[in-house]
Amino acid sequence: MFVTGGIEEAIATAQKIAGRRDVGVNGDQMARQTLEAGLLDEFHIDLVPVLLGAGTPFVGQFAGGPLLLEGPVGVVNGTGVTHLRYLVRR
């Protein structure tokens, strides 16, 4: 499905399709837009011990920063990865 009405319409459409399930977004632009619109409740970060030397910021610059996250409220250790879950403070 293609949505042209902005991030609010995209999230509303995704929530309608998902029903009672969670809706996730990618990092960078989508995460920044949902964060600025007040639509982001949690950050899930998969931490892998690799230093790339360059890359794209997780969210980039956004209006309203800096923002403190609450947590981690969930930590799952895997082989070569740690899954972290933080709540967005309002």
Biopython code that builds the backbone (N, CA, C, O; Angstrom):
import numpy as np
from Bio.PDB.StructureBuilder import StructureBuilder

atoms = [
    (1, "MET", "N", (0.836, -1.165, 0.000)),
    (1, "MET", "CA", (0.000, 0.000, 0.000)),
    (1, "MET", "C", (0.886, 1.234, 0.000)),
    (1, "MET", "O", (1.909, 1.267, 0.684)),
    (2, "PHE", "N", (0.503, 2.243, -0.759)),
    (2, "PHE", "CA", (1.256, 3.485, -0.873)),
    (2, "PHE", "C", (0.461, 4.602, -0.216)),
    (2, "PHE", "O", (-0.719, 4.782, -0.517)),
    (3, "VAL", "N", (1.095, 5.355, 0.680)),
    (3, "VAL", "CA", (0.434, 6.429, 1.408)),
    (3, "VAL", "C", (1.117, 7.743, 1.048)),
    (3, "VAL", "O", (2.345, 7.823, 1.049)),
    (4, "THR", "N", (0.337, 8.770, 0.742)),
    (4, "THR", "CA", (0.906, 10.062, 0.338)),
    (4, "THR", "C", (0.585, 11.196, 1.306)),
    (4, "THR", "O", (1.019, 12.325, 1.078)),
    (5, "GLY", "N", (-0.158, 10.934, 2.374)),
    (5, "GLY", "CA", (-0.616, 11.991, 3.270)),
    (5, "GLY", "C", (0.290, 12.286, 4.441)),
    (5, "GLY", "O", (-0.149, 12.949, 5.381)),
    (6, "GLY", "N", (1.519, 11.836, 4.439)),
    (6, "GLY", "CA", (2.443, 12.112, 5.530)),
    (6, "GLY", "C", (2.508, 10.979, 6.545)),
    (6, "GLY", "O", (1.824, 9.963, 6.425)),
    (7, "ILE", "N", (3.354, 11.190, 7.547)),
    (7, "ILE", "CA", (3.635, 10.136, 8.523)),
    (7, "ILE", "C", (2.414, 9.805, 9.367)),
    (7, "ILE", "O", (2.227, 8.649, 9.745)),
    (8, "GLU", "N", (1.577, 10.796, 9.673)),
    (8, "GLU", "CA", (0.377, 10.529, 10.475)),
    (8, "GLU", "C", (-0.555, 9.566, 9.756)),
    (8, "GLU", "O", (-1.079, 8.634, 10.365)),
    (9, "GLU", "N", (-0.763, 9.789, 8.454)),
    (9, "GLU", "CA", (-1.616, 8.889, 7.672)),
    (9, "GLU", "C", (-0.982, 7.507, 7.552)),
    (9, "GLU", "O", (-1.668, 6.487, 7.621)),
    (10, "ALA", "N", (0.327, 7.489, 7.372)),
    (10, "ALA", "CA", (1.023, 6.200, 7.245)),
    (10, "ALA", "C", (0.875, 5.365, 8.511)),
    (10, "ALA", "O", (0.609, 4.166, 8.432)),
    (11, "ILE", "N", (1.044, 5.985, 9.677)),
    (11, "ILE", "CA", (0.926, 5.257, 10.943)),
    (11, "ILE", "C", (-0.522, 4.834, 11.176)),
    (11, "ILE", "O", (-0.769, 3.712, 11.617)),
    (12, "ALA", "N", (-1.481, 5.713, 10.887)),
    (12, "ALA", "CA", (-2.900, 5.365, 11.054)),
    (12, "ALA", "C", (-3.271, 4.183, 10.166)),
    (12, "ALA", "O", (-4.001, 3.288, 10.595)),
    (13, "THR", "N", (-2.777, 4.175, 8.940)),
    (13, "THR", "CA", (-3.045, 3.064, 8.019)),
    (13, "THR", "C", (-2.409, 1.782, 8.524)),
    (13, "THR", "O", (-3.034, 0.721, 8.499)),
    (14, "ALA", "N", (-1.154, 1.876, 8.988)),
    (14, "ALA", "CA", (-0.458, 0.698, 9.516)),
    (14, "ALA", "C", (-1.177, 0.141, 10.738)),
    (14, "ALA", "O", (-1.294, -1.076, 10.882)),
    (15, "GLN", "N", (-1.664, 1.016, 11.624)),
    (15, "GLN", "CA", (-2.373, 0.564, 12.825)),
    (15, "GLN", "C", (-3.687, -0.116, 12.456)),
    (15, "GLN", "O", (-4.075, -1.106, 13.077)),
    (16, "LYS", "N", (-4.359, 0.405, 11.462)),
    (16, "LYS", "CA", (-5.607, -0.212, 11.009)),
    (16, "LYS", "C", (-5.344, -1.613, 10.462)),
    (16, "LYS", "O", (-6.090, -2.548, 10.754)),
    (17, "ILE", "N", (-4.299, -1.754, 9.680)),
    (17, "ILE", "CA", (-3.940, -3.053, 9.105)),
    (17, "ILE", "C", (-3.476, -4.014, 10.199)),
    (17, "ILE", "O", (-3.805, -5.200, 10.165)),
    (18, "ALA", "N", (-2.707, -3.500, 11.175)),
    (18, "ALA", "CA", (-2.131, -4.348, 12.225)),
    (18, "ALA", "C", (-3.166, -4.813, 13.240)),
    (18, "ALA", "O", (-2.983, -5.846, 13.884)),
    (19, "GLY", "N", (-4.240, -4.067, 13.387)),
    (19, "GLY", "CA", (-5.231, -4.446, 14.389)),
    (19, "GLY", "C", (-4.651, -4.302, 15.783)),
    (19, "GLY", "O", (-4.242, -3.211, 16.179)),
    (20, "ARG", "N", (-4.615, -5.400, 16.530)),
    (20, "ARG", "CA", (-4.116, -5.368, 17.913)),
    (20, "ARG", "C", (-2.604, -5.560, 18.005)),
    (20, "ARG", "O", (-2.039, -5.480, 19.096)),
    (21, "ARG", "N", (-1.951, -5.809, 16.887)),
    (21, "ARG", "CA", (-0.495, -6.010, 16.895)),
    (21, "ARG", "C", (0.249, -4.672, 16.895)),
    (21, "ARG", "O", (-0.326, -3.629, 16.584)),
    (22, "ASP", "N", (1.521, -4.718, 17.245)),
    (22, "ASP", "CA", (2.356, -3.516, 17.250)),
    (22, "ASP", "C", (2.715, -3.107, 15.832)),
    (22, "ASP", "O", (2.729, -3.929, 14.915)),
    (23, "VAL", "N", (3.005, -1.822, 15.668)),
    (23, "VAL", "CA", (3.477, -1.272, 14.399)),
    (23, "VAL", "C", (4.904, -0.791, 14.622)),
    (23, "VAL", "O", (5.169, -0.068, 15.582)),
    (24, "GLY", "N", (5.814, -1.177, 13.756)),
    (24, "GLY", "CA", (7.208, -0.757, 13.848)),
    (24, "GLY", "C", (7.594, 0.103, 12.667)),
    (24, "GLY", "O", (7.013, -0.013, 11.588)),
    (25, "VAL", "N", (8.582, 0.976, 12.872)),
    (25, "VAL", "CA", (9.105, 1.810, 11.798)),
    (25, "VAL", "C", (10.618, 1.653, 11.738)),
    (25, "VAL", "O", (11.252, 1.263, 12.719)),
    (26, "ASN", "N", (11.188, 1.959, 10.580)),
    (26, "ASN", "CA", (12.645, 1.952, 10.417)),
    (26, "ASN", "C", (13.264, 3.110, 11.182)),
    (26, "ASN", "O", (12.570, 4.018, 11.639)),
    (27, "GLY", "N", (14.585, 3.059, 11.310)),
    (27, "GLY", "CA", (15.311, 4.177, 11.900)),
    (27, "GLY", "C", (15.381, 5.341, 10.926)),
    (27, "GLY", "O", (14.698, 5.338, 9.901)),
    (28, "ASP", "N", (16.176, 6.304, 11.229)),
    (28, "ASP", "CA", (16.443, 7.499, 10.449)),
    (28, "ASP", "C", (15.186, 8.317, 10.187)),
    (28, "ASP", "O", (14.575, 8.781, 11.150)),
    (29, "GLN", "N", (14.769, 8.519, 8.956)),
    (29, "GLN", "CA", (13.695, 9.452, 8.626)),
    (29, "GLN", "C", (12.341, 9.068, 9.214)),
    (29, "GLN", "O", (11.647, 9.919, 9.770)),
    (30, "MET", "N", (11.958, 7.804, 9.101)),
    (30, "MET", "CA", (10.657, 7.392, 9.641)),
    (30, "MET", "C", (10.630, 7.519, 11.160)),
    (30, "MET", "O", (9.641, 7.986, 11.725)),
    (31, "ALA", "N", (11.694, 7.113, 11.814)),
    (31, "ALA", "CA", (11.749, 7.235, 13.280)),
    (31, "ALA", "C", (11.724, 8.703, 13.679)),
    (31, "ALA", "O", (11.034, 9.070, 14.630)),
    (32, "ARG", "N", (12.467, 9.549, 12.968)),
    (32, "ARG", "CA", (12.489, 10.978, 13.282)),
    (32, "ARG", "C", (11.104, 11.591, 13.108)),
    (32, "ARG", "O", (10.644, 12.335, 13.973)),
    (33, "GLN", "N", (10.442, 11.287, 12.003)),
    (33, "GLN", "CA", (9.122, 11.853, 11.728)),
    (33, "GLN", "C", (8.081, 11.400, 12.756)),
    (33, "GLN", "O", (7.277, 12.210, 13.218)),
    (34, "THR", "N", (8.091, 10.122, 13.112)),
    (34, "THR", "CA", (7.126, 9.637, 14.103)),
    (34, "THR", "C", (7.433, 10.212, 15.487)),
    (34, "THR", "O", (6.516, 10.500, 16.256)),
    (35, "LEU", "N", (8.704, 10.379, 15.801)),
    (35, "LEU", "CA", (9.099, 10.974, 17.067)),
    (35, "LEU", "C", (8.625, 12.426, 17.137)),
    (35, "LEU", "O", (8.045, 12.834, 18.143)),
    (36, "GLU", "N", (8.862, 13.206, 16.090)),
    (36, "GLU", "CA", (8.444, 14.606, 16.064)),
    (36, "GLU", "C", (6.922, 14.753, 16.107)),
    (36, "GLU", "O", (6.408, 15.736, 16.641)),
    (37, "ALA", "N", (6.204, 13.783, 15.548)),
    (37, "ALA", "CA", (4.737, 13.834, 15.536)),
    (37, "ALA", "C", (4.132, 13.287, 16.830)),
    (37, "ALA", "O", (2.911, 13.292, 16.988)),
    (38, "GLY", "N", (4.971, 12.815, 17.760)),
    (38, "GLY", "CA", (4.472, 12.272, 19.025)),
    (38, "GLY", "C", (3.855, 10.893, 18.870)),
    (38, "GLY", "O", (3.036, 10.488, 19.696)),
    (39, "LEU", "N", (4.234, 10.162, 17.822)),
    (39, "LEU", "CA", (3.639, 8.857, 17.536)),
    (39, "LEU", "C", (4.530, 7.682, 17.923)),
    (39, "LEU", "O", (4.131, 6.528, 17.769)),
    (40, "LEU", "N", (5.731, 7.962, 18.423)),
    (40, "LEU", "CA", (6.672, 6.895, 18.753)),
    (40, "LEU", "C", (6.653, 6.646, 20.252)),
    (40, "LEU", "O", (6.886, 7.566, 21.037)),
    (41, "ASP", "N", (6.377, 5.407, 20.657)),
    (41, "ASP", "CA", (6.294, 5.040, 22.076)),
    (41, "ASP", "C", (7.562, 4.376, 22.591)),
    (41, "ASP", "O", (7.913, 4.527, 23.761)),
    (42, "GLU", "N", (8.253, 3.637, 21.720)),
    (42, "GLU", "CA", (9.416, 2.855, 22.148)),
    (42, "GLU", "C", (10.488, 2.870, 21.072)),
    (42, "GLU", "O", (10.203, 3.027, 19.885)),
    (43, "PHE", "N", (11.738, 2.700, 21.521)),
    (43, "PHE", "CA", (12.857, 2.430, 20.639)),
    (43, "PHE", "C", (13.321, 1.008, 20.901)),
    (43, "PHE", "O", (13.529, 0.628, 22.053)),
    (44, "HIS", "N", (13.482, 0.234, 19.868)),
    (44, "HIS", "CA", (14.097, -1.093, 19.961)),
    (44, "HIS", "C", (15.433, -0.989, 19.242)),
    (44, "HIS", "O", (15.493, -0.632, 18.066)),
    (45, "ILE", "N", (16.493, -1.301, 19.956)),
    (45, "ILE", "CA", (17.831, -1.186, 19.400)),
    (45, "ILE", "C", (18.487, -2.555, 19.464)),
    (45, "ILE", "O", (18.538, -3.180, 20.523)),
    (46, "ASP", "N", (18.984, -3.014, 18.332)),
    (46, "ASP", "CA", (19.730, -4.269, 18.263)),
    (46, "ASP", "C", (21.205, -3.902, 18.191)),
    (46, "ASP", "O", (21.688, -3.443, 17.156)),
    (47, "LEU", "N", (21.913, -4.105, 19.284)),
    (47, "LEU", "CA", (23.308, -3.690, 19.421)),
    (47, "LEU", "C", (24.233, -4.836, 19.026)),
    (47, "LEU", "O", (24.243, -5.892, 19.659)),
    (48, "VAL", "N", (25.011, -4.609, 17.966)),
    (48, "VAL", "CA", (25.966, -5.597, 17.475)),
    (48, "VAL", "C", (27.358, -4.971, 17.585)),
    (48, "VAL", "O", (27.553, -3.845, 17.126)),
    (49, "PRO", "N", (28.324, -5.664, 18.178)),
    (49, "PRO", "CA", (29.639, -5.068, 18.407)),
    (49, "PRO", "C", (30.495, -5.003, 17.137)),
    (49, "PRO", "O", (31.481, -5.727, 16.996)),
    (50, "VAL", "N", (30.095, -4.121, 16.221)),
    (50, "VAL", "CA", (30.847, -3.893, 14.988)),
    (50, "VAL", "C", (30.998, -2.394, 14.804)),
    (50, "VAL", "O", (30.006, -1.666, 14.849)),
    (51, "LEU", "N", (32.222, -1.918, 14.596)),
    (51, "LEU", "CA", (32.464, -0.505, 14.336)),
    (51, "LEU", "C", (32.629, -0.323, 12.838)),
    (51, "LEU", "O", (33.610, -0.786, 12.256)),
    (52, "LEU", "N", (31.675, 0.349, 12.214)),
    (52, "LEU", "CA", (31.677, 0.502, 10.763)),
    (52, "LEU", "C", (32.563, 1.652, 10.302)),
    (52, "LEU", "O", (33.045, 1.638, 9.169)),
    (53, "GLY", "N", (32.786, 2.641, 11.151)),
    (53, "GLY", "CA", (33.614, 3.774, 10.771)),
    (53, "GLY", "C", (32.813, 4.920, 10.171)),
    (53, "GLY", "O", (33.286, 6.057, 10.153)),
    (54, "ALA", "N", (31.628, 4.647, 9.687)),
    (54, "ALA", "CA", (30.743, 5.671, 9.129)),
    (54, "ALA", "C", (29.353, 5.065, 9.042)),
    (54, "ALA", "O", (29.176, 3.863, 9.238)),
    (55, "GLY", "N", (28.378, 5.899, 8.749)),
    (55, "GLY", "CA", (27.031, 5.369, 8.624)),
    (55, "GLY", "C", (25.992, 6.458, 8.768)),
    (55, "GLY", "O", (26.315, 7.647, 8.771)),
    (56, "THR", "N", (24.751, 6.047, 8.885)),
    (56, "THR", "CA", (23.624, 6.956, 9.018)),
    (56, "THR", "C", (23.212, 7.016, 10.479)),
    (56, "THR", "O", (23.061, 5.972, 11.115)),
    (57, "PRO", "N", (23.025, 8.218, 11.031)),
    (57, "PRO", "CA", (22.572, 8.307, 12.421)),
    (57, "PRO", "C", (21.245, 7.575, 12.608)),
    (57, "PRO", "O", (20.432, 7.503, 11.687)),
    (58, "PHE", "N", (21.038, 7.041, 13.792)),
    (58, "PHE", "CA", (19.832, 6.258, 14.076)),
    (58, "PHE", "C", (18.572, 7.068, 13.839)),
    (58, "PHE", "O", (17.614, 6.560, 13.255)),
    (59, "VAL", "N", (18.553, 8.316, 14.279)),
    (59, "VAL", "CA", (17.398, 9.181, 14.085)),
    (59, "VAL", "C", (17.795, 10.463, 13.358)),
    (59, "VAL", "O", (16.959, 11.060, 12.680)),
    (60, "GLY", "N", (19.028, 10.894, 13.478)),
    (60, "GLY", "CA", (19.430, 12.169, 12.908)),
    (60, "GLY", "C", (18.955, 13.310, 13.788)),
    (60, "GLY", "O", (18.475, 13.084, 14.899)),
    (61, "GLN", "N", (19.086, 14.528, 13.299)),
    (61, "GLN", "CA", (18.641, 15.687, 14.070)),
    (61, "GLN", "C", (17.127, 15.784, 14.007)),
    (61, "GLN", "O", (16.525, 15.610, 12.947)),
    (62, "PHE", "N", (16.521, 16.063, 15.147)),
    (62, "PHE", "CA", (15.069, 16.174, 15.178)),
    (62, "PHE", "C", (14.659, 17.323, 16.080)),
    (62, "PHE", "O", (15.382, 17.690, 17.006)),
    (63, "ALA", "N", (13.496, 17.884, 15.802)),
    (63, "ALA", "CA", (12.956, 18.961, 16.624)),
    (63, "ALA", "C", (12.629, 18.415, 18.009)),
    (63, "ALA", "O", (12.079, 17.320, 18.133)),
    (64, "GLY", "N", (12.958, 19.157, 19.025)),
    (64, "GLY", "CA", (12.607, 18.729, 20.380)),
    (64, "GLY", "C", (13.714, 18.016, 21.106)),
    (64, "GLY", "O", (13.514, 17.587, 22.243)),
    (65, "GLY", "N", (14.890, 17.868, 20.494)),
    (65, "GLY", "CA", (15.978, 17.177, 21.165)),
    (65, "GLY", "C", (16.717, 18.120, 22.100)),
    (65, "GLY", "O", (16.580, 19.334, 21.950)),
    (66, "PRO", "N", (17.475, 17.635, 23.034)),
    (66, "PRO", "CA", (17.674, 16.217, 23.315)),
    (66, "PRO", "C", (16.469, 15.591, 24.022)),
    (66, "PRO", "O", (15.673, 16.277, 24.664)),
    (67, "LEU", "N", (16.363, 14.301, 23.885)),
    (67, "LEU", "CA", (15.252, 13.545, 24.461)),
    (67, "LEU", "C", (15.816, 12.404, 25.286)),
    (67, "LEU", "O", (16.597, 11.594, 24.787)),
    (68, "LEU", "N", (15.416, 12.342, 26.560)),
    (68, "LEU", "CA", (15.835, 11.236, 27.419)),
    (68, "LEU", "C", (14.886, 10.062, 27.217)),
    (68, "LEU", "O", (13.667, 10.229, 27.193)),
    (69, "LEU", "N", (15.454, 8.890, 27.076)),
    (69, "LEU", "CA", (14.661, 7.664, 26.963)),
    (69, "LEU", "C", (14.626, 6.988, 28.324)),
    (69, "LEU", "O", (15.557, 7.138, 29.115)),
    (70, "GLU", "N", (13.581, 6.258, 28.599)),
    (70, "GLU", "CA", (13.432, 5.553, 29.866)),
    (70, "GLU", "C", (13.845, 4.104, 29.697)),
    (70, "GLU", "O", (13.349, 3.395, 28.822)),
    (71, "GLY", "N", (14.763, 3.678, 30.550)),
    (71, "GLY", "CA", (15.151, 2.275, 30.487)),
    (71, "GLY", "C", (16.643, 2.088, 30.428)),
    (71, "GLY", "O", (17.416, 2.981, 30.776)),
    (72, "PRO", "N", (17.032, 0.928, 29.988)),
    (72, "PRO", "CA", (16.233, 0.001, 29.189)),
    (72, "PRO", "C", (15.174, -0.718, 30.020)),
    (72, "PRO", "O", (15.406, -1.097, 31.168)),
    (73, "VAL", "N", (14.007, -0.892, 29.407)),
    (73, "VAL", "CA", (12.920, -1.622, 30.048)),
    (73, "VAL", "C", (12.895, -3.074, 29.600)),
    (73, "VAL", "O", (12.103, -3.874, 30.096)),
    (74, "GLY", "N", (13.759, -3.401, 28.671)),
    (74, "GLY", "CA", (13.903, -4.779, 28.226)),
    (74, "GLY", "C", (15.288, -5.009, 27.671)),
    (74, "GLY", "O", (15.783, -4.204, 26.883)),
    (75, "VAL", "N", (15.927, -6.105, 28.073)),
    (75, "VAL", "CA", (17.254, -6.467, 27.573)),
    (75, "VAL", "C", (17.246, -7.960, 27.293)),
    (75, "VAL", "O", (16.953, -8.766, 28.176)),
    (76, "VAL", "N", (17.570, -8.322, 26.056)),
    (76, "VAL", "CA", (17.675, -9.729, 25.694)),
    (76, "VAL", "C", (19.044, -9.934, 25.073)),
    (76, "VAL", "O", (19.363, -9.338, 24.043)),
    (77, "ASN", "N", (19.864, -10.787, 25.707)),
    (77, "ASN", "CA", (21.189, -11.082, 25.186)),
    (77, "ASN", "C", (21.117, -12.264, 24.244)),
    (77, "ASN", "O", (20.538, -13.300, 24.570)),
    (78, "GLY", "N", (21.710, -12.100, 23.071)),
    (78, "GLY", "CA", (21.790, -13.177, 22.105)),
    (78, "GLY", "C", (23.242, -13.436, 21.776)),
    (78, "GLY", "O", (24.136, -12.856, 22.391)),
    (79, "THR", "N", (23.480, -14.296, 20.817)),
    (79, "THR", "CA", (24.833, -14.577, 20.366)),
    (79, "THR", "C", (25.278, -13.470, 19.423)),
    (79, "THR", "O", (24.807, -13.390, 18.288)),
    (80, "GLY", "N", (26.189, -12.611, 19.892)),
    (80, "GLY", "CA", (26.694, -11.521, 19.073)),
    (80, "GLY", "C", (25.771, -10.328, 18.958)),
    (80, "GLY", "O", (26.034, -9.435, 18.152)),
    (81, "VAL", "N", (24.696, -10.276, 19.733)),
    (81, "VAL", "CA", (23.754, -9.157, 19.676)),
    (81, "VAL", "C", (23.071, -8.998, 21.034)),
    (81, "VAL", "O", (22.812, -9.974, 21.739)),
    (82, "THR", "N", (22.789, -7.751, 21.378)),
    (82, "THR", "CA", (21.982, -7.449, 22.556)),
    (82, "THR", "C", (20.798, -6.617, 22.092)),
    (82, "THR", "O", (20.975, -5.577, 21.458)),
    (83, "HIS", "N", (19.601, -7.068, 22.403)),
    (83, "HIS", "CA", (18.371, -6.372, 22.024)),
    (83, "HIS", "C", (17.930, -5.507, 23.199)),
    (83, "HIS", "O", (17.709, -6.006, 24.302)),
    (84, "LEU", "N", (17.804, -4.208, 22.949)),
    (84, "LEU", "CA", (17.444, -3.248, 23.992)),
    (84, "LEU", "C", (16.109, -2.597, 23.655)),
    (84, "LEU", "O", (15.815, -2.334, 22.489)),
    (85, "ARG", "N", (15.304, -2.338, 24.682)),
    (85, "ARG", "CA", (14.019, -1.663, 24.483)),
    (85, "ARG", "C", (13.928, -0.502, 25.457)),
    (85, "ARG", "O", (14.069, -0.679, 26.667)),
    (86, "TYR", "N", (13.690, 0.697, 24.914)),
    (86, "TYR", "CA", (13.563, 1.923, 25.694)),
    (86, "TYR", "C", (12.217, 2.564, 25.450)),
    (86, "TYR", "O", (11.692, 2.484, 24.340)),
    (87, "LEU", "N", (11.637, 3.203, 26.468)),
    (87, "LEU", "CA", (10.400, 3.944, 26.323)),
    (87, "LEU", "C", (10.717, 5.405, 26.027)),
    (87, "LEU", "O", (11.684, 5.956, 26.554)),
    (88, "VAL", "N", (9.903, 6.026, 25.184)),
    (88, "VAL", "CA", (10.051, 7.453, 24.886)),
    (88, "VAL", "C", (9.344, 8.232, 25.986)),
    (88, "VAL", "O", (8.150, 8.037, 26.214)),
    (89, "ARG", "N", (10.062, 9.104, 26.664)),
    (89, "ARG", "CA", (9.470, 9.937, 27.709)),
    (89, "ARG", "C", (8.678, 11.060, 27.059)),
    (89, "ARG", "O", (9.129, 11.651, 26.078)),
    (90, "ARG", "N", (7.538, 11.348, 27.579)),
    (90, "ARG", "CA", (6.704, 12.443, 27.051)),
    (90, "ARG", "C", (6.851, 13.659, 27.923)),
    (90, "ARG", "O", (6.234, 14.689, 27.655)),
]
sb = StructureBuilder()
sb.init_structure("model")
sb.init_model(0)
sb.init_chain("A")
sb.init_seg("    ")
for serial, (resi, resn, name, xyz) in enumerate(atoms, 1):
    if name == "N":
        sb.init_residue(resn, " ", resi, " ")
    sb.init_atom(name, np.array(xyz, "f"), 0.0, 1.0, " ", f" {name:<3s}", serial, name[0])
structure = sb.get_structure()
